Amino acid sequence: MSPTQKVVQSDKPIWYFLLCWTIFNLAQAYRLELQADEAYYWLYSRFLDWGYFDHPPMVALFIRIGDTLMHNELGLRLLTVLTSTASIYLLWLILKKYAVDAWAFILVISGIFIFHIYGFTTTPDAPLFFFAVLFYFFYQKYIDHDKWTLALALGIVVACLLYSKYHAALLILFTVACNIKLLKRPSFWLIVFLAAILYIPHILWQVQHGYPSVNYHLYDRSAATYDSANSFLYLPGQLLMAGPLIGWFLFYKAFTVKIKDAFIRCLLVNCIGTLVFFFISTFRGEAQPHWTLIAFAPLAMLVLIGFKQPGGRPAWFYPVAIINMLVIVLFRLGVLFAVPVVTQIGQIKSYYGYKDWAHIVKQKAGDAYVIMDDNFQNPAKYDYYNNTLKGFSYDTRNYRRTQFDIWPIEEQMQHQRALHLTDDPTKNTTDSIKIKVGKWYVEWIDDVRTYQKVKVEIPYHELKLHTGDKKDIDLTITNPYPYQINFSNNKTLHEVAMDACFYRDDGSAYTQRAPGSFNNLVLNAGESKHFIFNINSPSQKGKYELMFSISTAPFGGSKNSNFIAVEVE
């Protein structure tokens, strides 16, 4: 038998595996309702742009392409399913250099739990994973062959990585750090130049919108105090993502592989570096288990390369890996066929019941806007399943900012009649809806009046006060809307007010209302005016964060300024 025939024969199990993988993912993509965030990213695709509050725009493009072909769950997830299969095949092509065994490849890949999650789930992690694998595919060739064509391909792939998720910066930095000799190649600077040029539109978007992604990821997401649970749960979460039964062994095998070339070194540095980076991030907040997805492509390759080195693969690995794979498949079947014990697990609950919920709420709302408090996923699901843009998230001062603070939906619903929907039983509502996904309380707002986008600028980064102090703060209030805004409460159904909010580390807050002169302010489109707010220092000593919030009934007030640190002595 010729060498060519041997290669073709060894590829057969891979082709069968890829076929099964694709069919399984297509079935899950078609049958399951949208996951908590997927509908939010569908809204991204309705407002295509060079950037978004939370993420770069690649996920929006992925969804827009599939959703244009068919507006259902499969359409939204179609490119994720296809690129997942393509990613696995690319991994196989990369590993051919190391003569990896096909069955070992199948058992390792199918045993890594996180690969199953992103085999059909469409979030920014899906394009990130695909372009990361594509990066490794071209980079492996580029190490051995300094060609301008490979540099051109890598420049485009690096830009696509950065347009997928900001975590891509780790892959780029770790790759260069472990192979400094790249800096001596003229072709390397083509990669840098091309990627930078292609990324300029996103940078300009950030500048034009006041760097919302930078502020959110670096500052807004930081926890006020360290929670040790985030660090203690990090390792178990990573072991689960690697495989419920074999995860521990995969990490051991990957980290003990012998470095025999620059590509293996690249894989090891990226795998360890990414995992360590996100562990360190647990000291400032939660690091969700899936954030390390880009570490699992090099992890899988390192394990399979290690199987071909001295020490190889232990005899027990195949039977345990088969059981591990069956556990994952049975779990996925439980999700697919809505087995009750499975459907009650964590985020899996969000796959069920929201299509009916969206249609029932639509029957209640008719053609009116539907406003929900502090939950960007549910308004997005309402929009997706009704194929509308009339679901809106009112992001209160106790919540986080979202893309709803940027989209033009808020402007379009002003002074209209809207349905306010909440799952908070303490709200003073007039009606309720009780369905499978819970009980919801509703009320009609006859004249919507919100100021979620109004910008309040504080002329300080920090303040030091004494208890009982009074201080005049010269605020700059800017109207970003394309129409005049008037804070007057004369002849209005819903009063507007501005509060100074002092937050403590324990979550408690002290608020102070602005004087009536605030209601005399009238701002034309794009206009800024100064307003003197005389604040009273909190009576308790300690450290606070101060923020200014504008509210109209029945809403709790939005985040209209950044936070500044206040120390009361």
C-alpha positions, 0 to 999 in steps of 0.5 A: 500500500502506498503512503498516499493510500495510508493517509487516505485510509487514516483520514476515514475515521475523521471524516465519519467523526466530522459528519456525526459532529456536524449532524449532532450540532445541527440537530441541537441548533435547530431544536433548542431555543436561544441561549441567554445571550444569543438573542442579544447578539441577534440584536447586534446583527440588526444594528450592524456596526464596527463595534458594540458595548460588550464585544467587537462585531464578528458575532453579529456578522456570523448571525446576520449571514445565517439569519438572512438565510432563515429566521430560526434558531438554526439560521442564527447558529448555522455559521457556528456549526459549520466553523466548529466542524471546520475548526476540528478538521484544521486541528487534524491537519495541523497535527498530521505533522506529528503523526497523531493517531486518528482514534486518539484525536477523536476521543480527545476532541469529543471528550473536551466538554467546552468544544461541545458547548461551542459546537452550536452556541453562537456567542463571540467565543464561536468566531474567536475559536474558529479564527484561533485555530485558523491562526495556528494553521497558518502560523505553523507553516509560517514558522518554517516558511517565511513567505509574504503570502503566509504573512498576508493570511496571518494579518487578515486572520489576526484582524478577524481574531480581534474583531471576534473577542478582545481575548484574542490579544492574549493569543497574539501577545503570547505567540510573539513573546515565545518567539521573539525572532519573529521581530527580525522578519520583514514579513512579520511587520506586514502582519502587524501593519495589515492587522492594524489597518483592518482594525482601525474602524473598530478603534474609531468606533470606540473613540466616537462612543467614549471607549464603552468596551474599555470602561466596561471590561477594565472598570465596570466589571471589577468587583468592589471586594475580593470574593475567594469563591471566584478563585476556588471555583476556577480550577474545578470549572476548567477541569469540567470544561476539559472533560468530566472524567479526563480533564485532569489527565489532559492538563497533566499530559499537556503540561508535561509535553517535551518542547521539540520545536517552536510550534509546540512551545507556542502551544504550551505558552498560549495554553498556560498563559491564558489559564494563568491570566484568567486565574489572576483575573479572579482576584478582581471579579468572576472569570467565567469557565468559557472565557478560556476557550482559546486555551483548549485548542492548544491543550488538545494539540499538546495532549495528542502530540504528547501521546506520540512522545516517550511515555505515550498514552496509558492503556486505561485512557481509551476506555475512560475516554470512551465513557467520558464521551458517552457521559457528554453525549448523554448529557447533550441528548438530555438537553436536546430532548428536554429531560426534566432533571437536565433542564433545571441545571443553571443556564440550561433553563434559558433554553426552554419556554421563552418562545411561548413567553415572548408570544404571550407577552406580544399578545398583551402588548400588541404593537406597543413597546415592551420595557423590562428592567435590568435584563438585556437577554429577555428583551432581546428574546422578546425581539427575536421571537417576535421579529421586532425591535420593540423590546427594550432594556431599561438599565437602572443605576444598580445594574450595568450598562448594555448596548441598549444604552447605545441603540436608537430604540429609546429615542423611538419610544418616547411619549408613546404608550408602552408595556412595563414588564417585570418579574419583581412582585414588589412593583406596584403593577396592575396585571400579571402573566403566569407561565412556565418560565415564571410569573411576570407583572405588567403595567401600562405607561401612557407617556414614556419619558426616559433619559437613559443616554443623558451624560452627566460629567463630574469634574473630579476623579475623586473627592475627600470630604468630612461628615457634615460637609456640603460641596458644590459640584459643577456638573456638565449635563449633555443631551445626546438625543436628536431632539430637545429634552425638558426636565420640567414636571409641569403637566407631565404624567411621570416626574423626572428627578436627578439623584446623587448616589453614594454607594458603599462596598456592601451595596448599601446606598445613600441618595440625595435629590437635586434641588428644584432648579434641575427641573428648569433645565432645557437642552437642545439636541447635542447641547451641554449645560452646567448645573451646580449640585450642592451635595451633603456628605454622608453621615457615616465615615468610610469609602464610597463611590459617587454617581449621578442618576436621572429617573422618571417613574416608574423606573429606578433611575439610570447610570448617567455618570461615571463613578468617582471615589469619595472618602468621608473622614 
